[in-house]
């Protein structure tokens, strides 16, 4: 009998290692994907060389892989659609002129970099930014279920992440006409598209400006931003899933 689970994990590990080679990371740059998250965690992963004390489990890596597969399919679908439209003799009045998959962005004045799932430029020169999110049935229900079942104070982490991307795209293209979160329920395969208000771009800039200020003057080599409501952490649940949880608690 062959060990399918072990084989699959080795495959996932290899994909992860290849991703790191193809997308080398400057450890002294903030990750756009950390938008709206805990200032302590962002400090540790950016300004220190500390290894995670609570790395993801093999099960978590498999969950991540499911999300990656959906991302890849959605991105391939966009490319397929564009090529089909190009081959068609009867083009639509407005069509995808260019598409950018996993587009690299950098915002020097905020010390932020990242990769955007999808940017499209239409034939009328409008530019749109998309971020794909795979979530389970419970968080999907909290976000889109009946009013009674929704969170009373939901996190805006995903909106800030998307808006950080949008800010960079607006600087590069000179415009950004719309930003969207595409949710995929991995338990039911239901999908929902949410247009995010462009005003979140100001919130994203304010967040990263604040992070730069909080991290500006470390008082020692062991410096960590202090615990502070709505800053470190922003949400209590962050600690449960943080890869630096044990290290952070040991410094408390």
Secondary structure, DSSP 8 states (H G I E B T S, - for coil): ---HHHHHHHHHHHHHHHHHHHT---TTSEEGGGTTS-HHHHHHHHH-----SS---HHHHHHHHHHHHHHHHHHHHHHHHHHHHHH-SS--SS-EEEEEEEEEEEEGGGTEEEEEEEEEEETT--EEEEEEEEE-HHHHHHHHS-GGGS-SS---HHHHHHHHHHHHHHHHHS---EEEEEEEETTT--EEEEEE-TTHHHHHHHHHHHHHHHTS--SSTT-----BTTTBSSSTHHHHH-TTHHHHHHT-
